[in-house]
Amino acid sequence: MPDARAETLRVVQLNMGSLLERDWERRRHEVLAWFERLDPDVVCLQEAWEDGTHPCSAEWLVDNAPGGPGRWHWCFGGLPLPEPLWPDRSLRFGSAILSRWPIDHQELVALPVDVESPDPLRHFESELLHARTAGVDVYSTHLVPAPAHAYHRVRQVLAIDEAVERTRDPAASLPVVLCGDFNAEPGSDEMRFLMSLAVIDGRSTYYRDAWAAAGRTDPGITADPRTNPVCAALNVPPKRIDYVLLGDSFARRKGAGRVLSASIAFDEPLTGILASDHWGLVVDLRWPDRPSG
């Protein structure tokens, strides 16, 4: 029987909350249980961290993943938290990318912040992590969190678009894959700009929202205090703030980059505890040039 995944790239997106939320030592086993269920090819994680005495929290997942320590190739990129919020200057807080294939190139891009503001949350250094793996350009990002900081998220998505254009390989066999916790809802200027639904400062760009491209008409809520008690503790309304976005696949050979499916993941406990205060996403893309083996 033909392998249904032979010409498919499976992408998983999750803000795993490994530093600021409780019970990571238990929740990390839940993340691995979902990895085993989903069997992803590429994983984008946010809120990974390391400091002078602790290895990266994503490294534990890599070392303990189903299939053994050699199952994943990975990279991490993080930046310090604002000093008033986290005095340990050795801490790095950011994104990790896991891949079945070796990571041939990685780069960390610091996104704009408001250094003049007295509010330390406006100094939160957000990141864009780029990894090239199996000829595919994958990006993971995490934008500033406060709902009122839309102005800074707009500046950040403009910087993301510039960085992707600078670093992506135009000859890649798939469009770029851009995942993350954008802390912005679909109707926001930030997300509308990325999806070519808004022009900002005379600029426009085009990424496809995998959720919509898969034909999903349900809201795709990823921060849901009604059903996620970890999220409920934050006292926020239900929102869709996590995305898998894709570059333009127009006229690509054999339908490369077509979104085959998109679903919510990490939304039920497999080990007795939820993985995160976020639900995650799993997206399948058509990839005719997927490496064999």
Buried (B, 14 or more C-beta within 10 A) or exposed (E): EEEEEEBBBBBBBBBBBBBBBEEBEEBBBBBBBBBEEBEBBBBBBBBBBBBEEEEBBBBBBBEBBEEEEEBBBBBBBBBBBBEEEBEEEEBBBBBBBBBBBEBEEBBBBBBBBBEEEEEEBBBBBBBBBBBBBBBBBBBBBBBBBEBEBBEBBBBBBBBBBEBBEEBBEEEBBBBBBBBBBBBBBBEBBBBBBBBEBBEBEEEEBBBBBBBBBBEBEEEBBBBBBEEBEBBEEEEBEBBBBBBBBBBBBEEBEEEBBBBBBBBBBBBEEBBEEBBBBBBBBBBBBBBBBBEEE
